Amino acid sequence: MTLTEETLRFIREHRKDNVRNLALQAHKYPTVDEPAAIIQIVGRQIAEEKIPAWAAREGILYPAHLSMEQCSSEVTANYKVKIVSDAVYGSRKTFTSPAVLASTVPSYLPASNSPPMWSGRKHSVQ
């Protein structure tokens, strides 16, 4: 998606505004891609709460509303990274090459990159 300079300026100027009111005033801004602007403004407003690192950067094109609502927050994502890191690397704080990482796959997981086939039986992790 390419946004014109005028649409980008509109987004910057109205990034804190109520998007419902903006949508009702679309006729006042005939040169602005109003639907795209609304998506970007809503995305940024959600990012301010959920992903502050994104909201702090200019130039990010936000996805549709549903994707932003369903994404993990920055805090949750960092927590998940820590869980996976601790599970894979233990208490070490440095990352290992993918080749070494591949050799640490537990025996109950498939060694290949392909997903396991469903056999219809419940499997337990030992």
C-alpha positions, 0 to 999 in steps of 0.5 A: 500500500502506498500512501500519498504525502497528503494522506500521511500528513492527515494521519500525523495530524489526526493520529489522536482523533476519534476515527468515527468522527473522522470517517463522518467528515471524510467529505472535507478531505477529498484528496485523502485516502480516508479508508487507508488513513483510518486503518493507519490511525486506528492501528497506531492508537492500538499500537500505543497501548499494545506495542509502544515500540511500533508507535514510537517509530514513524513509517510503520504501515499498520495491518487491519484492525482485527490483526492489531487486536489479536496480536500479542502485546509487546510485554506478552511477546517479550515474556514468550521470548523469555520462556522459549529462550529459557526452554531452549538455552537454559540459563545461558543468556547468549544465543546459539547458532541454528545448527547447534539449536537444531541438535537440541530438539527434544526426542519427542519432537520431529527432527525435520522442519515438517509438522508431525502427522496427526495419528488420532491418538493422544500423545504424552510428553515424557 
